[in-house]
Amino acid sequence: MTPEKMPNRNLLILGLAIFTLAPSFDTALKYLGTAGVVAYFLLGTAFFYAADRFILPLYKKHVTERRAEIIAFATLTLLITVTLIIYPMANAGQFGGGSDADDALVVAVGEFLKGSYPYTPSTYLGNPISPMPGTVLLSIPFVVIGAIHLQNIFWLTAFFFVFRHFERSSASAIGLILVMLTASPTLLQNIVTAADYASNSIYILVLMWILMRSLSSSVGQTWFRVLIAIVLGIGLSSRSTFMLIMPLFLALLVQRAGWKKAISYLTISGIAFLMVTLPFWIFDPAGFAPLRAQSDKLKLIENVLPFAGVIIPGIAGSIAIILSFQDHRTDMARFLRNCAIVQIFVLFFTSIVYSIKLGHIDFFLQQSGYGMFSLIFGATAFWMYLYKGSDVTDGHINP
């Protein structure tokens, strides 16, 4: 194995801090104010540097694969227990006004299963049903069994197994999950309130990873690859922001599997996306709430930035295209990092413009849960670098 050049470790720690802490700026701002956001980031970043120096070496030394699996089981059990206790309380509004993200899915799935148009009703807070059709379809099993509040935990568990399999380390997999849970209060809030933003991010990442590995390997059946491509297409019909990272995914597949396979399987995903999404839009273009909700968010800032609905996605897409020329052939972490860069650009550029409009700091897209998109991709990318690079010689990963 040829040693792989490692990026500067201090920059990697800073990257992990940014992509783990920044998605929770909305929560810090809500409860602690602007000064609290600054303190949260500075103290959190300092903790990451200290943890890399003192905690991570001890963790790698003492947490064997067997112990990691025990920790993973204990973490899963604790998350389920806490969610079962807190979710009914949060749903009843005992922690503020409550969230209707879970209600949007329950209502939409209920209408769909009755044969009605899922975007006609509103949530109990009077908000439109904003999840796209793919999210609704993937939520059906959880709604049917009355466990929408366990959807995030299910996908977090799937993420653990996929990460463990591809990185060949239970210790690294559960370590990453513990870092995200510990440092991101917004992730915990998503879990206990059953908001689906974390789930959206996780299943897109997981499906991309599985499809990439199956296409770049001679092992595996064609039917399995086609199935993953189809499910990925359904998953892409969850949040429109994921379309912005498609140039990066195309580049990854081309570099790992060649143009023919890349185009073929992304075409399958694209067809699945259209088959899931278009019928709902064609049925009632004016009543297709996901598109309207996305448009309304950007219209809020068009008096400050005209044509924001074109400019912001356009710049983000251009960033993705530029980053797609990097070599991702042997570096999955770089691909995930670049996806996170695109997502966090949308998050903060939009928040900056909106803050200018209001005259004070406001993370309105994060308050809608969009911070989860950069968290899952970014934290995974920088953790992979840091965990693999804990044993290095002259800036190279030891074989």
C-alpha positions in Angstrom: 0.0 0.0 0.0 1.4 3.4 -1.0 1.2 5.9 1.9 -1.4 8.6 1.4 -0.5 12.2 2.1 -2.5 13.5 5.0 -3.9 17.1 5.2 -2.6 19.2 8.0 -4.0 17.8 11.2 -4.8 21.1 12.9 -6.9 22.1 9.9 -8.6 18.7 10.0 -9.6 19.3 13.7 -10.8 22.8 12.8 -12.8 21.3 9.9 -14.4 18.8 12.2 -15.3 21.5 14.7 -16.8 23.7 12.0 -19.0 21.1 10.4 -20.0 19.6 13.8 -20.7 22.8 15.7 -21.9 25.2 13.1 -25.1 23.2 12.2 -26.2 23.9 15.8 -25.7 27.6 15.8 -29.5 28.0 15.6 -30.0 26.2 18.9 -27.2 28.2 20.5 -28.6 31.4 19.2 -32.1 30.5 20.4 -31.1 29.8 24.0 -27.9 31.7 24.5 -27.9 34.7 22.1 -25.2 35.9 19.8 -22.5 35.8 22.5 -23.6 32.2 23.3 -23.0 31.2 19.6 -19.5 32.6 19.8 -18.8 30.9 23.1 -20.3 27.6 21.9 -18.0 27.6 18.9 -14.8 28.7 20.6 -15.2 26.4 23.6 -16.3 23.6 21.3 -13.4 24.0 19.0 -11.0 24.2 22.0 -12.5 20.9 23.2 -11.9 19.2 19.9 -8.2 20.2 19.9 -7.9 18.9 23.5 -9.8 15.7 22.7 -7.6 15.0 19.7 -4.5 15.4 22.0 -5.7 13.5 25.0 -9.0 11.6 24.5 -8.7 10.1 21.0 -5.3 8.3 21.7 -6.9 6.7 24.8 -10.0 5.9 22.9 -8.1 4.1 20.2 -5.9 2.3 22.7 -8.7 1.0 25.0 -11.8 0.7 22.8 -11.5 -2.6 21.1 -13.9 -3.8 18.4 -15.8 -5.8 21.0 -16.1 -2.9 23.4 -17.1 -0.6 20.5 -20.0 -2.9 19.7 -21.1 -2.9 23.3 -20.9 0.9 23.3 -22.9 1.0 20.1 -25.6 -1.2 21.6 -25.8 0.9 24.8 -25.9 4.1 22.7 -28.8 2.8 20.6 -30.7 1.6 23.7 -30.2 4.9 25.4 -31.4 6.9 22.3 -34.5 4.7 22.0 -35.3 5.1 25.7 -34.8 8.9 25.7 -36.8 9.3 22.6 -39.7 7.2 23.9 -39.8 9.4 27.0 -39.1 12.8 25.5 -40.9 12.6 22.2 -44.5 12.6 23.6 -43.6 15.5 25.8 -42.0 17.5 22.9 -45.0 16.6 20.7 -47.3 18.0 23.3 -45.4 21.3 23.2 -43.9 21.0 26.7 -40.6 22.3 25.3 -41.7 25.4 23.5 -44.1 25.4 20.6 -43.4 22.0 19.5 -42.4 20.7 16.0 -44.7 19.7 13.2 -42.1 18.0 11.1 -43.2 14.6 12.2 -46.9 15.6 11.8 -46.2 16.6 8.2 -45.1 13.1 7.5 -47.8 11.4 9.4 -50.5 13.5 7.7 -48.9 13.0 4.2 -48.6 9.3 4.6 -52.1 9.0 5.9 -53.5 10.8 2.9 -51.4 8.9 0.5 -52.5 5.5 1.9 -56.1 6.6 1.6 -55.6 7.5 -2.0 -55.8 11.2 -1.5 -53.4 13.9 -2.5 -50.9 14.2 0.4 -50.2 17.9 -0.1 -53.8 19.2 0.4 -53.9 19.2 4.2 -51.8 21.3 6.6 -50.0 20.3 9.8 -51.5 21.0 13.2 -49.5 24.3 13.3 -51.1 25.3 10.0 -47.9 24.8 7.9 -47.9 23.2 4.5 -46.7 19.6 4.0 -43.1 20.5 2.9 -41.4 17.0 2.6 -41.0 15.9 -1.0 -42.6 12.6 -2.2 -39.5 10.5 -1.6 -39.5 11.4 2.1 -43.2 10.5 2.3 -42.7 7.1 0.7 -39.6 6.2 2.8 -41.5 7.2 5.9 -44.5 4.9 5.2 -43.2 1.9 7.3 -42.5 4.1 10.3 -45.9 5.8 10.1 -47.8 2.5 9.6 -46.3 0.9 12.8 -46.7 4.1 14.7 -42.9 4.7 15.1 -42.2 7.9 13.2 -40.2 9.0 16.2 -37.8 6.1 15.7 -37.0 6.9 12.1 -33.9 8.9 12.8 -32.6 6.2 15.1 -33.2 3.5 12.5 -31.2 5.4 9.9 -28.4 6.3 12.4 -28.2 2.6 13.1 -28.0 1.8 9.4 -25.3 4.5 9.1 -23.3 2.7 11.9 -23.4 -0.6 10.1 -22.5 0.8 6.7 -19.6 2.9 8.1 -18.4 0.0 10.1 -18.4 -2.3 7.1 -16.7 0.0 4.6 -14.2 1.5 7.2 -13.7 -1.9 8.9 -14.0 -0.4 12.3 -16.8 -0.5 14.8 -14.7 1.8 17.1 -14.5 4.5 14.4 -18.2 4.2 13.5 -19.5 4.6 17.1 -16.8 7.2 17.8 -18.2 9.4 15.0 -21.8 9.0 16.2 -20.8 9.9 19.7 -19.0 13.0 18.5 -22.1 14.1 16.6 -24.5 13.4 19.4 -22.3 15.1 22.0 -21.4 18.2 20.0 -24.6 18.8 18.1 -27.7 19.7 20.2 -29.7 20.2 17.0 -29.1 16.6 16.1 -30.4 15.5 19.4 -33.4 17.8 19.0 -34.1 16.2 15.6 -34.1 12.8 17.1 -36.4 13.5 20.1 -38.8 15.6 18.0 -38.8 13.2 15.0 -37.8 15.8 12.5 -36.6 14.0 9.4 -33.7 16.2 8.3 -31.1 13.9 9.9 -32.7 10.9 8.3 -32.7 12.6 4.9 -29.0 13.3 5.1 -28.1 9.9 6.4 -29.9 7.8 3.8 -28.5 9.9 0.9 -25.0 9.4 2.2 -25.5 5.7 2.9 -27.1 5.0 -0.5 -24.4 7.0 -2.3 -21.7 5.1 -0.5 -23.2 1.7 -1.2 -23.8 2.4 -4.8 -20.3 3.7 -5.3 -18.6 0.7 -3.6 -20.8 -1.8 -5.5 -20.0 -0.2 -8.9 -16.3 0.0 -8.2 -16.1 -3.6 -7.1 -16.4 -6.8 -9.2 -18.4 -8.3 -6.3 -22.2 -7.9 -6.3 -25.2 -8.6 -8.4 -26.6 -6.2 -11.0 -30.0 -6.4 -9.5 -28.7 -5.1 -6.2 -27.0 -2.1 -7.8 -30.1 -1.3 -9.7 -32.2 -1.5 -6.5 -29.8 0.8 -4.7 -29.9 3.3 -7.6 -33.7 3.2 -7.5 -33.9 3.8 -3.8 -31.3 6.6 -4.1 -33.5 8.2 -6.7 -36.4 8.0 -4.3 -34.2 9.4 -1.5 -33.2 12.3 -3.7 -36.9 13.3 -3.8 -36.6 14.4 -0.2 -34.9 17.8 -0.2 -34.0 19.7 -3.3 -30.6 20.7 -1.9 -29.3 17.3 -2.5 -29.4 17.9 -6.2 -26.6 20.4 -5.8 -24.1 17.6 -4.9 -25.0 15.5 -7.9 -22.0 16.8 -10.0 -19.7 15.6 -7.2 -21.4 12.1 -7.1 -21.2 11.8 -10.9 -17.5 12.6 -10.7 -17.0 10.1 -8.0 -18.7 7.3 -9.9 -16.8 8.2 -13.1 -13.5 8.1 -11.3 -14.3 4.9 -9.5 -16.3 2.9 -12.1 -16.0 4.7 -15.5 -18.3 6.8 -17.5 -20.5 4.0 -18.7 -21.5 2.7 -15.3 -21.7 6.2 -13.8 -24.1 7.4 -16.5 -26.2 4.2 -16.6 -26.9 4.0 -12.8 -27.4 7.7 -12.3 -29.9 7.6 -15.2 -31.7 4.9 -13.2 -31.7 7.1 -10.1 -32.9 10.1 -12.2 -35.8 8.1 -13.7 -36.8 6.9 -10.2 -36.7 10.5 -8.9 -38.9 11.7 -11.8 -41.3 8.8 -11.4 -41.7 9.5 -7.7 -41.9 13.3 -7.9 -43.5 14.3 -11.2 -46.9 12.7 -10.7 -47.5 14.7 -7.5 -46.5 17.9 -9.2 -48.5 17.3 -12.4 -51.6 16.4 -10.3 -51.6 19.9 -8.8 -48.7 22.2 -9.7 -50.1 25.1 -7.6 -50.7 22.8 -4.6 -47.4 21.0 -4.6 -46.3 22.3 -1.2 -42.6 21.3 -1.2 -41.8 23.5 -4.2 -43.8 26.3 -2.8 -42.2 26.0 0.7 -38.7 26.1 -0.8 -39.6 29.0 -3.0 -41.1 30.9 -0.1 -37.9 30.6 1.9 -35.8 32.2 -0.8 -38.4 34.9 -1.5 -37.9 36.1 2.0 -34.5 37.5 1.0 -35.2 38.6 -2.6 -35.7 42.2 -1.5 -32.0 42.1 -0.4 -30.7 39.7 -3.0 -32.9 39.8 -6.2 -33.2 36.4 -7.9 -31.9 34.7 -4.8 -33.8 31.5 -5.9 -31.5 31.3 -8.9 -28.3 32.9 -7.7 -27.8 30.8 -4.5 -28.4 27.4 -6.1 -26.4 28.6 -9.1 -23.3 29.5 -7.1 -23.6 26.3 -5.0 -23.9 24.2 -8.1 -20.9 25.9 -9.6 -18.9 25.2 -6.5 -19.9 21.5 -6.8 -18.8 21.4 -10.4 -15.4 23.0 -9.6 -14.8 20.6 -6.7 -15.8 17.7 -8.9 -12.5 18.0 -10.8 -10.6 16.9 -7.7 -9.4 13.4 -7.4 -11.9 11.3 -5.4 -10.7 8.0 -6.7 -9.1 6.8 -3.4 -10.5 9.4 -1.1 -14.1 9.0 0.0 -13.6 11.5 2.8 -12.7 14.2 0.2 -16.0 13.5 -1.6 -18.0 13.8 1.6 -16.1 17.0 2.6 -16.9 18.6 -0.8 -20.5 17.7 -0.4 -20.5 19.3 3.0 -18.8 22.5 1.6 -21.6 22.9 -0.9 -24.3 22.4 1.7 -22.8 24.7 4.3 -22.3 27.4 1.6 -26.1 27.4 1.0 -26.7 27.4 4.7 -24.5 30.4 5.6 -24.8 32.5 2.5 -28.6 32.4 2.8 -28.4 33.1 6.6 -26.0 36.1 6.0 -28.4 37.7 3.5 -31.4 37.1 5.8 -29.5 38.5 8.7 -28.8 41.6 6.6 -32.5 41.9 5.9 -33.4 41.7 9.6 -30.5 43.8 10.9 -29.5 41.0 13.3 -28.0 37.5 13.2 -30.6 34.8 12.3 -30.0 31.3 11.0 -33.5 30.8 9.5 -32.5 27.9 7.3 -30.9 26.1 10.2 -34.1 26.6 12.2 -35.8 24.7 9.4 -33.3 21.8 10.0 -31.0 22.4 7.0 -27.9 22.4 9.2 -28.2 18.6 9.4 -27.2 18.3 5.7 -23.7 19.8 6.3 -23.4 18.1 9.7 -23.7 14.5 8.5 -21.5 14.8 5.4 -18.9 17.1 7.0 -18.5 15.4 10.4 -18.1 12.0 8.6 -15.5 13.4 6.2 -13.2 15.0 8.8 -13.6 12.2 11.3 -12.5 9.7 8.7 -9.3 11.7 8.1 -8.6 12.2 11.8 -9.3 8.7 12.9 -7.3 7.1 10.1 -4.5 9.7 10.6 -4.1 9.2 14.3 -1.0 7.0 13.6 1.1 8.9 11.0 4.7 9.2 10.1 6.0 12.4 8.3 2.5 13.4 7.4 1.6 10.0 5.8 -0.9 7.4 6.9 1.0 4.3 8.1 0.2 1.2 5.9 
